[in-house]
């Protein structure tokens, strides 16, 4: 009886010492990208395994790189530079209510950071005197649909980083300083949080910037790399077809 079961994506080949092809390495890289997108691998693990995959010469070197990952991971959602968040727009899951992880921060001749998976409160107050601070909302949850960050920067600097899709309103005042926001008029996604930046800067500054996370940038880079490989394969296939036609 013939076994019609689908082959396991994790096993590039049956013979460990057999030489691996570029296509084999790309199949392993695809599984690693899926693992990163689903949170099964962190960025350091992904980069280490991806580098090993492209260095691998045999099936035996490729197999351990995906042995602890599922053979058919769920398809990852697309990433957009300008609008949508990595989770495909499910902002409702990030507006959690309740209290924030932290309601404020102070930097005097020092610095502070709020980043990663934390809950942004309805109002966050921060102060920097000859110091600096970073409020990173790219992976944050939100206590309310509309939140406020009140910033006071005196001979110091504060930076607010938001993900694509979040509406930002800047209402701060600069006195020999400034509030910078490079894309004031960009509308937010439907259902996305609204972040209001208030306060003042004296001989200091408050900046607002939209950025993808490092994982999203890496994923976008890998997608572009795969597109280039696909185009190269298509050109090679076209050239092979032309040579075959001329040989007939």
N, C-alpha and C positions, 0 to 999 in steps of 0.2 A: 504494500500500500504506500502511496506517495504521501510524504509529509508536506502539506501546503502552508505550514506556519510561516509567518513573516520572520525574516532574520532580525536578530537583535541589533539595534543601531549602535550599541556600546561595543560590539566586537568587530573591528575593522576587517578581520580575516581569521581563518582557522589555523594558520601556521605561524607561530610567534616569530620565527626567523625570516619569514618572507618579507621582502622589501615593500614598504608602503608607498603609495602613489600620492600625488598632490590632491587628488580627489578624496583619498582616505583621510588625509590630514584635515581637509576642509569639513568632512563629515564630523570628525571629532570636535573641531572648532565650533561647529554649529550647535552641538550638544552642550558645550561649555557656555556658549552665549545664552542658551535657554536656561541653564543653571544659574547664571548671573541674574538674568531678568526675573526669575522666579524666587530669588533670595536663597537658593540652595548653596551658592558660593558667594563669598565676599570678594571685594575687588582684588585684594592681594592674592587670594587663591586662584581667581580667574586669570590674572596676569601671569602667575607662575605656571599654571597648567597650559595656558595658551602658548606661551613661549616654548614649553616642552613639546607641545603638539607639533609646532612648526619645525622643531629641531629633530623630531623623531625620524628614524630611518626604517624601522621595522614595525610589524603589527604588534609584536610583544612590547615595544616601547609605548605604543598608543593605548593599548587596552587598559592599563591601570588608571589612566587619566579620567576615564568616565565610568569606572567600575562601581562607584557609589552614587551614580546619577541614574534617574529613570530613563528607560529606552525611548519613551515617547512623551516628552514633556509637553505641557500645554503651550500653544502658540503665544508668543509674546506680543503685546499691543504695539502699534507704531509709535515712534517718538517724533514730535514736532518741535522745531526750534522756536516758533513764534507763538503758538497758542496752547496746545493741549499738554497736560501733565502726563507723566509716564503711565499712570494707571488708566488712561483712556478717558479721563474726564469725570471719574466718580468722586467728585468733590464732597458729596454728602457724607461719605465715609470718613472724611478728614475734619468735618465740623462736628465735634464731639460734645460740646457743652461742658458744664462743670467749671472747675477752677483750673487755672494755668499751672504749669510746672514751676514757673518763676514769674513774679510780677515786676521785677526790676533788677537793675544792675548799676554798679558804680565803679568807675575807673579813675583813680587819682594817682598820677605818676605810674600807672600800670595799665593793664588791659583786661578785657573779659570777652567771652564768647558764649553765645547760645546757638547751638547747632545740632544737627542730627534729628532724632525722633523725640521731640518735646512738644508740649502743648502751649501754644501762644494764648495768653489770657486776653480778656476783653480789652484791658489796657495794660501796656508795658511801659514803664518809666525808666529811662537810662540817663546817666550823667557821666561825662568824661571831662576831666581837668588835667591837661598836659598828659593825656593818655588816650587810649582808643578802645573801641568795642565793636563787635560784630554780632548782628542779629540775623541768623540764617533761617529762613522759613521754607526752604526747598523741600525738606522732609518733615516739616512740622505739622501737627494737628492744630485745630483752632477751636477755642472755647465759644466763639460766636461767629456768625456770618460776617459781621463788621467788627474789626479790631483796630485799636489805635496804638501807635508807638510814639510816646512823647520823648523827644530827644533834647538834651541840653549839652552843647559842646563848647567848652571854654579852652582855647588853645589846645584843642584835641580833635579827634575825629571819630565819627560813628558811621558804620556802614550797615545798610539793610539789604539783604539779598532775598529776592523772591523768585518763585518758579514761574515759568511761562503760564499765562492764563489768569493770573491774579491781578485784579484791578488795584492800582495804587494812586492815592491822592496825596499830594505834598502841599502842606499848608504852613511850613516853617518860615522863620524870618532869619536873615543873616545880617549881622552887624560886623563889618570888616571880616566877614566869613560868608558861608553860603550853604544852601540846600540844593543839591544837584539831583536831577532825575532826567535821564536821557530820553525817555519815551513816555512823557506825561499823558499823551492823548491815546495811548493804546487801550482799547476796551478790554474788560475781563471776560472770561468764559461764563456762560449761563450757569448759575449756581455756585460760582467760585467765590472765595472770600474777598472782601474789600479791605484793604489795608490803608489806614490814614496815618500819615507822618506829620506830627506837629512839633512845636518847640522853637528853639532859637540857637544860633551858632555865633559866638563872639571870638574872633580870631581863630576860628576853627571851621569844621565842615561836617555836613551830614550828606552821605551819598546813598543813592538807591540804584540797585542793579538787578537785571534779570539774568539768571544763569541756569543752565541745566546742571544736574549733579554730575559728579565725575563718572559714575556708572553709566548714566545716560549718554554722556559724551563718548565714552568708550564704545558703547553699544552702537551709536550712530557711526563711529569710525569703522567698526567691524562691518556694518551693513554696507557702507560705501566701498569697502575693500571687496566684499563679496560681489557687489555689482560690477566692479572692474574686472574681477575674475570671470564672471559670467559673460561680459562683453568680449573678453579675450577668447574664451572658449568658442563663442559664436563666430568670431572672425576666423579662428582656426578651422572650424567646421566648414565655413563657407569656402575657404581656400582649398580644403581637401576635396570638397564637392566639385570645384572648378577643375582641379587636377584630374579627377576621375573622368569628368566630361571630356577633357582634352585627350585622355588616353584611350577613349573608345573609338 
